[in-house]
Amino acid sequence: MDLLHDKLRKAAHRFGRKTAVCSATEETTFADFYDRVEWLAGALDSLGLKKGDRVSILANNCMDFLAYHYATSRLGIILHVMNTRHVAREWLWAMNDAGSRALIVDAPHAERVAELQSGCPTLRFSVGIGAADGVQYGTDELIRAKKRIGAPQQVGPADPVLLIYTSGTTGTPKGCLQTQEGSTTVDELTAEAMGVTEADVYMAIMPYFHQAGLIRTRATMAGGGLNLVPEGLKIEEIADLMSARKASISMVVSAQQVWVLLDKAKNRNMDFSSLRLLISGGGLGEKTMSLFKALCDELECEFMGVWGQTECTGPVTVVKGEAAFQNPDTCGRPMAGIDLAIWDGSCKRLPVGACGEIMVRSRMCCRYWNNEEANTALYTRGWLHTGDLGRLDKDGYLYFMGRKKDLVKTGGENVYPREVENVLAQHPSIAEATVLGLPDPTWGEAVTAVVVLKEGKTLGLEEVKAFCREKIAGYKIPKAIRLVEEIPKNATGKVLKRQLREKFSESPQRSPLEI
C-alpha cells in the first residue's frame, strides 16, 4: 500500500507545476513542494535523526508544517504535533513523555525555545520556520543545502507517523500513535466523502496540531487540489482569502466562524460561489444545525458532519446534505471498513435505541505511546472503547449522548448531558449551555447547567425549570445554574468540563454566578 510520502510523490509526478499550497504571502507547486520535502528529509537524516525518533513541532498552520509532516514520514520519524494554545508546562510534559529528539518552531513561538530546550533533556537541536530566532538551524538553511537521504529508510504500513496527545478533558493527556496505514486509509475515505478532485481548493481553517486539519489537507493534496493555509490569520481575513482564491471546501467549528461567513456573504456581497462543501461536527443539535443550514442555503453549498476520535485516527461517522438538517442530532453512519456498536457496562452489545458506550473496530484504531496500562483498558476483544456514550437507530445512524465520564448520576438515575443541553439550547435567553454533575449531599450529583446568556437577557433557575418541564423527565432538569461569560473549549470546540467541574467544585458555597 502507498504510505503518506508515496502519495505526495505520486501527486507531484502527476500534477507537477500545478499550485499545491498557497498562503496570503507565498505559494508553491506540487513539484517544488516535493523537492522541499525531500531536502528537509535529507537534512534531518544528516543531523542524525533515525526511524522511530520523535520530533516535536510547535507552529501555526503554514506550508513548512506540512513539509515537515511528509519529511518525517519519509524517514519513519514520528512527528509529535503540539497544541499552540497550551502553555510551556503542558508542552514540556508532552515532550518529555515523548522523549523528543528535536524541536521545530515558527517565529511566533521562537521565544519559548530556550525554556523548552532546557526543560527537555532528550532534545538534541531545534529548527526554526521562517524568521524564528534562538534556534540551531533554519528551515531555509536546511533546504538550501539540498541534502539527500543517505541509506533508504524501510517504512511500513504499521509504522507510526504521528503522535497526538489527547485533549486531556477528563485527566492526564495520553499520546496517541497514528500509523501510516491508518492515516492513508482515513485520507482515502475522507477524499471519497468530500468528492475531492484536482479542481478543489481547500481552506485549512482547522489547526494542523489536530488531525482534522491534517486529514482534509492530505486528502486534498493527494487528489491534486490546492490547499489554502491561513498562517495565523483571523477568521475575517480567512474569509477574504477564501473569496479571493475561490475556496471550494472548508471546515468550520464555531458559531463565530459561521456568523462571519454569513455576514461577508449577505451584507458585504463577497463572492463565495465556488464553495461547494462545508464540514463541521455531526449531531450538533437543532439550534446549531439551523445556523449551518442558513449558511449553506445562503452559499448554496452542501454540509458534511463528522464524528470521530484521535484514537480512531479521525472521523468514524459521516452525515451529508439534507439528512444532517432533517435529523440534527445524528452524527451519521460509519464510513466503509468501520464497525460500530453500543455496549453496556458488561461489554455486551445493546439493542437499537439503547444508550451505552460507543465501540469502534477498524484498522484505523490506534494505541497509546509508552502506556501499556492505558492500552490494556482501551481494547476489549478487538473493539476500542471510545469513552463516549451514544445510541444507534434502526437505520444505523449514531446519536452522541456525551462522555462516559461526564454522565451525571443523580438520585440513582443516569442523566446524559447532551439531552439536557439540547433542551436548554432552545431557550430564548440562552446563547450557549453545557451540563455537568457537581457533588451534592442529597443527590450524589446535582444536574448543573453552565450558561452563557444572550446580550441583555436575564435568567432565573425557576424559569429554567419551567422551560424544561414536559420536555425532559424531572430528575434531568437542572437543580442549579451557573452564569459565565464564556464556556472554556479546546481547539476543536470540545467543552472542557473538567475545568468547569474543578472551578465550581472548589467553593461549595453559592457563588455570585449561581442562581
KAURUR-V442073 format. One record per backbone hydrogen bond with DSSP energy under -1.0 kcal/mol. NH is the residue of the N-H (numbers start at 1). CO is the residue of the C=O. Records with the same first field share a line. If there is no record, write none. Layout:
NH = CO, CO
This chain:
7 = 3
8 = 4
9 = 5
10 = 6
11 = 7
12 = 8
13 = 9
14 = 10
15 = 11
16 = 12
18 = 15
20 = 28
21 = 28
22 = 227
23 = 26
28 = 21
30 = 18
31 = 16
33 = 29
34 = 30
35 = 31
36 = 32
37 = 33
38 = 34
39 = 35
40 = 36
41 = 37
42 = 38
43 = 39
44 = 40
45 = 41
46 = 42
47 = 43
48 = 45
49 = 44
52 = 76
53 = 50
55 = 78
56 = 102
57 = 80
58 = 104
66 = 62
67 = 63
68 = 64
69 = 65
70 = 66
71 = 67
72 = 68
73 = 69
74 = 70
75 = 71
77 = 72
78 = 53
79 = 161
80 = 55
81 = 163
82 = 57
86 = 83
91 = 87
92 = 88
93 = 89
94 = 90
95 = 91
96 = 92
97 = 93
98 = 94
99 = 95
100 = 95
101 = 54
103 = 125
104 = 56
105 = 127
106 = 58
109 = 106
110 = 107
112 = 109
113 = 110
116 = 112
117 = 113
118 = 114
119 = 115
123 = 120
124 = 101
127 = 103
128 = 137
129 = 105
132 = 130
137 = 126
139 = 128
142 = 138
143 = 139
144 = 140
145 = 141
146 = 143
155 = 153
159 = 156
161 = 178
162 = 178
163 = 79
164 = 176
166 = 174
176 = 164
177 = 367
178 = 162
180 = 159
181 = 157
183 = 179
184 = 180
185 = 181
186 = 182
187 = 183
188 = 184
189 = 185
190 = 186
191 = 187
192 = 188
193 = 189
194 = 190
195 = 191
196 = 191
200 = 197
202 = 226
203 = 249
204 = 228
205 = 203
210 = 207
213 = 210
214 = 210
215 = 211
216 = 212
217 = 213
218 = 214
219 = 215
220 = 216
221 = 217
222 = 218
223 = 219
224 = 221
225 = 220
226 = 200
227 = 20
228 = 202
229 = 22
238 = 234
239 = 235
240 = 236
241 = 237
242 = 238
243 = 239
244 = 240
245 = 241
247 = 242
248 = 201
249 = 201
250 = 277
252 = 279
258 = 254
259 = 255
260 = 256
261 = 257
262 = 258
263 = 259
264 = 260
265 = 261
266 = 262
267 = 263
268 = 263
270 = 264
275 = 272
276 = 248
277 = 248
278 = 302
279 = 250
280 = 304
282 = 306
283 = 330
285 = 328
289 = 285
290 = 286
291 = 287
292 = 288
293 = 289
294 = 290
295 = 291
296 = 292
297 = 293
298 = 294
299 = 295
300 = 296
301 = 296
302 = 276
304 = 278
305 = 319
306 = 280
307 = 317
309 = 314
313 = 310
314 = 309
316 = 307
317 = 307
318 = 333
319 = 305
321 = 303
324 = 321
326 = 322
327 = 323
330 = 327
331 = 398
333 = 318
335 = 316
338 = 335
339 = 361
341 = 359
343 = 357
344 = 348
347 = 344
350 = 342
353 = 392
354 = 351
356 = 390
357 = 343
358 = 388
359 = 341
360 = 384
361 = 339
365 = 362
366 = 311
369 = 175
375 = 371
376 = 372
377 = 373
378 = 374
380 = 383
383 = 380
384 = 360
385 = 378
386 = 358
389 = 402
390 = 356
391 = 399
393 = 397
396 = 393
398 = 332
399 = 391
401 = 389
404 = 387
406 = 403
407 = 404
408 = 415
410 = 413
411 = 443
413 = 410
415 = 408
418 = 401
419 = 416
420 = 416
421 = 417
422 = 418
423 = 419
424 = 420
425 = 421
426 = 423
427 = 424
430 = 427
431 = 452
432 = 452
434 = 450
436 = 448
438 = 446
440 = 444
444 = 440
445 = 443
446 = 438
448 = 436
449 = 480
450 = 434
451 = 482
452 = 432
454 = 429
457 = 454
464 = 460
465 = 461
466 = 462
467 = 463
468 = 464
469 = 465
471 = 468
472 = 468
476 = 473
477 = 474
479 = 447
480 = 447
482 = 449
483 = 513
484 = 451
490 = 494
493 = 490
496 = 488
497 = 495
500 = 496
501 = 497
502 = 498
503 = 499
504 = 500
505 = 501
506 = 502
514 = 511
515 = 481
